[in-house]
Amino acid sequence: MKLSPNTFAQLRDFLSHEYGLFFEASKVTFLENRILPFIEKLNCIDMNQFIAKIKEFPDQRRELLDALTTNETWFFRHPRHFDILREEILLPLIRARQKAGPREISIWSAGSSIGAETFSIAITVREALLDLPGWEARIIGSDISAEAIQRANKAVFSSKELNLLSPILMNRYFFPQSAEGFKVKPEIRSMVAFERMNLLDPWPNRVFDVIFCRNTMIYFHEGTKATLTERFFQALVPGGTFFTSATETLHWKGENAFEKIFIRGEYVYRKRTHGRPFVLYRFRTPADLLRALNILVKHNFEYQLLNIPQESPNQPRKAIFIAKAFQKKVEEVFANAALKASRREEVIRQ
Ligand SMILES: C[S@@+](CC[C@H](N)C(=O)[O-])C[C@H]1O[C@@H](n2cnc3c(N)ncnc32)[C@H](O)[C@@H]1O
């Protein structure tokens, strides 16, 4: 049996819309292998009926999602991220909050799979805190796959999954569990909570110091990635850090509210702490906007070009933002070129 182009499109749109999982046309065979046995098992006569059953029955939905998601993960995957977490984020944060502020650290591993990433974060936090008294860590791992969450709660891992762990950390935080592998010790398990959660659904109202969402949004459509990145931004405290995997780029360009920082050979994203004053220049026509951009490039000014709500249909969809500190110089060069912005506003941006 095969999926016709129409049923493939119907299924692809359903999976993308409900769960964020986006399958290109090249993945049709993968989908056929995973979905057709299901359709047969549920005795569905067509895709409409299959989709209706998946929506109605949580067990079938769970089984389907387990079959479609890739849960591959391991401890300290991309180790430099954990060096950055410890040295550049946790240690300064602990120093600052020792002096003032709540002695709490909150981290979310979104798309945690079986928990290897979440426990790696917990171990890193534990190592950074050492024996400092009175500190609390709230570390959440969440995943759409019920099977993955079940394994995460079991907290037993194979030597292959633990391959990157040093013998010291192995001894400190794991004990052998028969032939199955190694179990995470209670002191680390108690720092972590796992939740089954579809990232596309509403999230509990809470904020984190750090969010990891690595190798998870790669399956999502561009628009879904952008919306999610904005939601991650909202779920961070000011100054909070967002980690995505080294091969992923952020799709939400929004108000440039994430600062892209290059540390220890990696890019991480930080939510700006304070708003900064900018001047926004609107132009009457796209030609004027283009002229302004050329002038700024010619004079080597740093600027940002961002979407704005249009006041009239012919107005350019973008405006230029310049740091307030450069306003005088920018206006001089605009005036010399006899270029006039149609409107100028001061704005404070994150
Ligand atoms: C390859 S694993 C990544 C695990 C870990 N973050 C890492 O980098 O090693 C991707 C995980 O994303 C989860 N996932 C996919 N779509 C999701 C969604 N809509 N909501 C929550 N989790 C999702 C999958 O179930 C899978 O466990």
The ligand as an SDF file (V2000), in Angstrom:
LIG
                    3D

 27 29  0  0  0  0  0  0  0  0999 V2000
   16.4690   13.8660   19.0680 C   0  0  0  0  0  0  0  0  0  0  0  0
   15.5710   14.1460   20.5300 S   0  0  0  0  0  0  0  0  0  0  0  0
   16.5570   15.4090   21.3020 C   0  0  0  0  0  0  0  0  0  0  0  0
   16.9260   15.0670   22.7210 C   0  0  0  0  0  0  0  0  0  0  0  0
   17.8620   16.0600   23.3930 C   0  0  0  0  0  0  0  0  0  0  0  0
   17.3070   17.3850   23.4280 N   0  0  0  0  0  0  0  0  0  0  0  0
   19.2150   16.0780   22.7210 C   0  0  0  0  0  0  0  0  0  0  0  0
   19.5850   17.0690   22.0860 O   0  0  0  0  0  0  0  0  0  0  0  0
   19.9180   15.0710   22.8340 O   0  0  0  0  0  0  0  0  0  0  0  0
   14.1600   15.0650   19.9500 C   0  0  0  0  0  0  0  0  0  0  0  0
   12.9840   14.9630   20.8860 C   0  0  0  0  0  0  0  0  0  0  0  0
   12.0000   15.9330   20.5290 O   0  0  0  0  0  0  0  0  0  0  0  0
   10.7380   15.3980   20.8680 C   0  0  0  0  0  0  0  0  0  0  0  0
    9.6570   16.1310   20.1880 N   0  0  0  0  0  0  0  0  0  0  0  0
    9.3590   16.1440   18.8810 C   0  0  0  0  0  0  0  0  0  0  0  0
    8.2700   16.8940   18.6610 N   0  0  0  0  0  0  0  0  0  0  0  0
    7.8910   17.3970   19.8500 C   0  0  0  0  0  0  0  0  0  0  0  0
    6.8260   18.2510   20.2740 C   0  0  0  0  0  0  0  0  0  0  0  0
    5.9300   18.7390   19.4110 N   0  0  0  0  0  0  0  0  0  0  0  0
    6.7390   18.5430   21.5810 N   0  0  0  0  0  0  0  0  0  0  0  0
    7.6340   18.0540   22.4760 C   0  0  0  0  0  0  0  0  0  0  0  0
    8.6580   17.2510   22.1380 N   0  0  0  0  0  0  0  0  0  0  0  0
    8.7840   16.9110   20.8350 C   0  0  0  0  0  0  0  0  0  0  0  0
   10.8500   13.9570   20.4190 C   0  0  0  0  0  0  0  0  0  0  0  0
    9.9030   13.1180   21.0460 O   0  0  0  0  0  0  0  0  0  0  0  0
   12.2910   13.6180   20.7970 C   0  0  0  0  0  0  0  0  0  0  0  0
   12.3870   12.9570   22.0050 O   0  0  0  0  0  0  0  0  0  0  0  0
  1  2  1  0
  2  3  1  0
  2 10  1  0
  3  4  1  0
  4  5  1  0
  5  6  1  0
  5  7  1  0
  7  8  2  0
  7  9  1  0
 10 11  1  0
 11 12  1  0
 11 26  1  0
 12 13  1  0
 13 14  1  0
 13 24  1  0
 14 15  1  0
 14 23  1  0
 15 16  2  0
 16 17  1  0
 17 18  1  0
 17 23  2  0
 18 19  1  0
 18 20  2  0
 20 21  1  0
 21 22  2  0
 22 23  1  0
 24 25  1  0
 24 26  1  0
 26 27  1  0
M  CHG  2   2   1   9  -1
M  END
$$$$
